[in-house]
Amino acid sequence: MAFGADELRVLRRALAVALHPVPLADDDVRECLRLAASVDEAVREAGRLRAFLFAELARYRDALPGTATGYLERLQDALAAGYDPRPDDLAALRTLRGNPAATAVLRRCQALAEQSVRSRLAERAVPVPAPAQEPAPRRARLLALPGGRAADAPKPGPAPQPKPKPQPQPKPDERPVPKPSEVFPPRRKPVPPPEQWAVG
């Protein structure tokens, strides 16, 4: 947004009044209000222009691949106006990879999209303050006094090691359980019957 000489004079005077408050003349107040209205109108016009640019970009993207050069021009204009590339834009640029200009714009859009995602994630991440811990009320320590049950009990020594469980021995009148290889012997290949030689 550019200001003319008269607008800059009014802006400079308004800033000086903001820094050093003094009463203003009616003409100065009217000029400040006129400047504020002009700035508001320029902002609204810029918003309308951006909306038109983004809608035109979507129309060109939908008409791809026939409108590749027009789409690339409008995408670069939109990026200059602060447009965040959408997944549709990245997909469209990937289809145009054969075009060197599209490849360069794709790299730029990927970097902008990554930066945009990172900034949105950083905005969402709300630091959770650690809960304020109140100091616990101090309690008096209980001390064991000599005598009582503690004096009669033997002092505990090191914990005994658990003994390994003995393997159960088969009873003499019981037969041991046979192994599978004893019950089912391996199969042998069938031997062909011996050939008999006929004599005579």
ROKEKOL-431098 format. One record per residue (C-alpha): chain; residue number from 1; x, y, z. Coordinates in steps of 0.001 Angstrom, whole numbers, plus 524288, in hexadecimal, padded with zeros to 5 digits. Example, Ala and Ser with C-alpha at 12.3 -4.5 7.8 and 13.67 -1.06 7.14 Angstrom:
> c, k, xx, yy, zz
> A, 1, 8300C, 7EE6C, 81E78 .
> A, 2, 83566, 7FBDC, 81BE4 .
END
This chain:
> c, k, xx, yy, zz
> A, 1, 80000, 80000, 80000 .
> A, 2, 805B7, 80D06, 7FBF1 .
> A, 3, 80268, 81A41, 801B4 .
> A, 4, 8023F, 82711, 7FA89 .
> A, 5, 808C1, 83381, 7FFA8 .
> A, 6, 7FC46, 838B6, 805E5 .
> A, 7, 7F94E, 82B8E, 80C3E .
> A, 8, 80720, 82ABD, 811AC .
> A, 9, 805D0, 8387E, 81768 .
> A, 10, 7F915, 834A9, 81E1D .
> A, 11, 7FEE9, 827E0, 822E3 .
> A, 12, 80AF3, 82EC1, 82833 .
> A, 13, 80277, 8389B, 82F72 .
> A, 14, 7F9DE, 82DA6, 8350F .
> A, 15, 805DE, 8265B, 839E2 .
> A, 16, 80B55, 832B2, 8400E .
> A, 17, 7FE73, 834C8, 8472B .
> A, 18, 7FE7D, 826A7, 84BB6 .
> A, 19, 80C29, 82871, 85166 .
> A, 20, 809DC, 835EC, 85729 .
> A, 21, 7FB65, 837CE, 8599E .
> A, 22, 7F6C2, 84589, 856A9 .
> A, 23, 7E957, 84A52, 852A9 .
> A, 24, 7E71E, 849BF, 843ED .
> A, 25, 7E018, 8533D, 83B1A .
> A, 26, 7D386, 84EAE, 834A9 .
> A, 27, 7DA01, 84E69, 82730 .
> A, 28, 7E4CC, 84570, 82C27 .
> A, 29, 7DACF, 83C2F, 83232 .
> A, 30, 7D32A, 83BAF, 82559 .
> A, 31, 7DF94, 838E8, 81DA0 .
> A, 32, 7E34D, 82DF1, 82702 .
> A, 33, 7D5C4, 827EB, 825C9 .
> A, 34, 7D65A, 8292D, 816E3 .
> A, 35, 7E3B7, 82273, 816E9 .
> A, 36, 7DE92, 81776, 81F8F .
> A, 37, 7D30E, 81582, 8164B .
> A, 38, 7DC2F, 8153D, 80A8B .
> A, 39, 7E4E4, 80B28, 8111E .
> A, 40, 7D911, 802CA, 8148A .
> A, 41, 7D435, 8036F, 80676 .
> A, 42, 7E1B1, 7FFB6, 8015B .
> A, 43, 7E1FA, 7F3F6, 80A81 .
> A, 44, 7D478, 7EFAB, 805FE .
> A, 45, 7D869, 7F140, 7F7B5 .
> A, 46, 7E4BF, 7E94D, 7FA08 .
> A, 47, 7DC78, 7DE92, 8002C .
> A, 48, 7D353, 7DE7A, 7F468 .
> A, 49, 7DEE1, 7DDF9, 7EB29 .
> A, 50, 7E4F3, 7D298, 7F297 .
> A, 51, 7D7FD, 7CB34, 7F27D .
> A, 52, 7D6E4, 7CD21, 7E3CA .
> A, 53, 7E4F8, 7C8CE, 7E1C8 .
> A, 54, 7E300, 7BC67, 7E9D4 .
> A, 55, 7D640, 7B924, 7E2C8 .
> A, 56, 7DCD6, 7BB0D, 7D594 .
> A, 57, 7E800, 7B24E, 7DA0A .
> A, 58, 7DE32, 7A796, 7DD80 .
> A, 59, 7D7C0, 7A8D8, 7D010 .
> A, 60, 7E4DF, 7A781, 7C92D .
> A, 61, 7E8B3, 79C05, 7D1E7 .
> A, 62, 7DC03, 794F5, 7CE7B .
> A, 63, 7DEB4, 796E1, 7BFEA .
> A, 64, 7EC5B, 790D5, 7C055 .
> A, 65, 7F43C, 78C00, 7B8D1 .
> A, 66, 7EF8C, 794BA, 7ADC3 .
> A, 67, 7F1AD, 7A134, 7B59C .
> A, 68, 7FF1B, 79E1F, 7BB2E .
> A, 69, 805A6, 7AB0D, 7B7FC .
> A, 70, 7FA17, 7B339, 7BCAA .
> A, 71, 7F918, 7AB07, 7C904 .
> A, 72, 8078B, 7ACC0, 7CC24 .
> A, 73, 8068E, 7BB8C, 7CA49 .
> A, 74, 7FA99, 7BC9B, 7D2FF .
> A, 75, 8007F, 7B3C0, 7DD4A .
> A, 76, 80CB8, 7BC23, 7DDE3 .
> A, 77, 80439, 7C860, 7DF19 .
> A, 78, 7FC53, 7C1F3, 7E9DD .
> A, 79, 808A4, 7BDD7, 7F112 .
> A, 80, 80D68, 7CBDD, 7F06B .
> A, 81, 80056, 7D019, 7F65E .
> A, 82, 80236, 7C6F8, 801FC .
> A, 83, 7FB1B, 7BAD6, 7FD12 .
> A, 84, 7FDFC, 7AE16, 80436 .
> A, 85, 7FEEC, 7A317, 7FA39 .
> A, 86, 7F44F, 798D4, 7FBEF .
> A, 87, 7F5FD, 78A2B, 7F9DC .
> A, 88, 7EECA, 78BD5, 7ECD9 .
> A, 89, 7F941, 79568, 7E869 .
> A, 90, 80435, 78C20, 7EC24 .
> A, 91, 7FD81, 780ED, 7E505 .
> A, 92, 7FB6C, 7895C, 7D8E4 .
> A, 93, 809A8, 78D86, 7D8E7 .
> A, 94, 80E0F, 77F64, 7DA1B .
> A, 95, 80683, 77C31, 7CDB7 .
> A, 96, 80DDD, 7872E, 7C6C6 .
> A, 97, 81B7C, 78292, 7CAF7 .
> A, 98, 82021, 781EB, 7BCDE .
> A, 99, 81F91, 790BE, 7BC66 .
> A, 100, 82BD1, 796D0, 7C2AD .
> A, 101, 8241D, 7A2B3, 7C747 .
> A, 102, 81A28, 799C2, 7CDDA .
> A, 103, 82519, 7925A, 7D4A9 .
> A, 104, 82AA1, 79F03, 7DA35 .
> A, 105, 81D32, 7A37E, 7DEB8 .
> A, 106, 81AC6, 79601, 7E4A6 .
> A, 107, 82726, 7970D, 7ECE4 .
> A, 108, 8230F, 7A490, 7F17F .
> A, 109, 81539, 7A003, 7F4A6 .
> A, 110, 81A12, 79424, 7FC22 .
> A, 111, 822C3, 79CD6, 80484 .
> A, 112, 81789, 7A66C, 806E7 .
> A, 113, 80DF9, 79B71, 80A15 .
> A, 114, 81775, 79564, 813C7 .
> A, 115, 819D4, 7A29B, 81A26 .
> A, 116, 80B2B, 7A503, 81AFD .
> A, 117, 808A5, 797CD, 8214B .
> A, 118, 81387, 799F0, 82B21 .
> A, 119, 80E4A, 7A75C, 82EE3 .
> A, 120, 80062, 7A213, 8307B .
> A, 121, 8055C, 79714, 8391B .
> A, 122, 80D38, 7A0B0, 84132 .
> A, 123, 80105, 7A90B, 84328 .
> A, 124, 7F909, 79D48, 84777 .
> A, 125, 80328, 79882, 85103 .
> A, 126, 7FECC, 79EEC, 85D72 .
> A, 127, 80908, 79DCC, 867EA .
> A, 128, 80303, 79769, 873A3 .
> A, 129, 807FD, 79DDF, 87FDE .
> A, 130, 80CFD, 794A5, 88A1E .
> A, 131, 8038B, 793C8, 89562 .
> A, 132, 807D2, 79BC4, 8A0D7 .
> A, 133, 80BEC, 7925B, 8AB3F .
> A, 134, 80876, 7965B, 8B8BB .
> A, 135, 81247, 79272, 8C2BD .
> A, 136, 80D31, 786B3, 8CA09 .
> A, 137, 80ABF, 78933, 8D850 .
> A, 138, 8161D, 7843A, 8E034 .
> A, 139, 812C0, 7789F, 8E822 .
> A, 140, 81A53, 77470, 8F3F1 .
> A, 141, 82276, 76851, 8F1AC .
> A, 142, 81F04, 75C9C, 8F9C6 .
> A, 143, 82AA6, 756C4, 90096 .
> A, 144, 82B3A, 74910, 9062E .
> A, 145, 82D63, 748E2, 914A4 .
> A, 146, 83510, 73E12, 91B3F .
> A, 147, 82CA7, 7335B, 920D2 .
> A, 148, 81FAB, 72E43, 91C27 .
> A, 149, 81E77, 72426, 91188 .
> A, 150, 82A19, 72937, 909E4 .
> A, 151, 8336A, 7255B, 914F9 .
> A, 152, 82E54, 71740, 915B7 .
> A, 153, 82EAF, 7147E, 90722 .
> A, 154, 83B41, 70EF0, 9017F .
> A, 155, 84286, 717DF, 8F858 .
> A, 156, 83FA1, 7146E, 8EA48 .
> A, 157, 84B36, 70F02, 8E303 .
> A, 158, 84D0B, 70DD2, 8D484 .
> A, 159, 8417F, 707D4, 8CD90 .
> A, 160, 8436A, 6F940, 8CB59 .
> A, 161, 84557, 6F4F2, 8BD5C .
> A, 162, 83A0D, 6ECDC, 8B83F .
> A, 163, 83DE2, 6DEAD, 8B6B6 .
> A, 164, 83C09, 6D8A3, 8A963 .
> A, 165, 8308C, 6CF7C, 8A8AD .
> A, 166, 834DA, 6C15C, 8A751 .
> A, 167, 830B9, 6BA02, 89B38 .
> A, 168, 82607, 6B03F, 89E57 .
> A, 169, 82B8A, 6A275, 89E21 .
> A, 170, 822FF, 69821, 897BB .
> A, 171, 81D95, 68E4F, 8A13D .
> A, 172, 82359, 680A9, 89FDE .
> A, 173, 8164E, 67A56, 89C75 .
> A, 174, 81338, 684A7, 89209 .
> A, 175, 817DF, 68342, 88424 .
> A, 176, 81ED1, 68F22, 87EA7 .
> A, 177, 817BB, 6969B, 87416 .
> A, 178, 81D69, 69278, 866E6 .
> A, 179, 8233F, 69C69, 85DBA .
> A, 180, 81C42, 69F0B, 850EB .
> A, 181, 8277D, 69906, 84956 .
> A, 182, 825A9, 68C64, 850F0 .
> A, 183, 8171C, 68BD9, 84E5F .
> A, 184, 817E7, 68FF8, 8402A .
> A, 185, 82499, 68AC3, 83A3C .
> A, 186, 829B4, 691BB, 82E44 .
> A, 187, 82468, 68CEA, 82157 .
> A, 188, 82D81, 6856C, 818F8 .
> A, 189, 82D8C, 685F1, 80A51 .
> A, 190, 826E8, 67A0F, 80487 .
> A, 191, 8309B, 67068, 7FF24 .
> A, 192, 82CFC, 66B12, 7F1C8 .
> A, 193, 82B04, 65C46, 7F191 .
> A, 194, 83703, 654DC, 7ED23 .
> A, 195, 8368C, 650FC, 7DF0C .
> A, 196, 83677, 6429E, 7DCC8 .
> A, 197, 83E84, 63D71, 7D202 .
> A, 198, 83833, 6330B, 7CA59 .
> A, 199, 84130, 627A8, 7C7F2 .
> A, 200, 83F62, 61F41, 7BCBB .
END
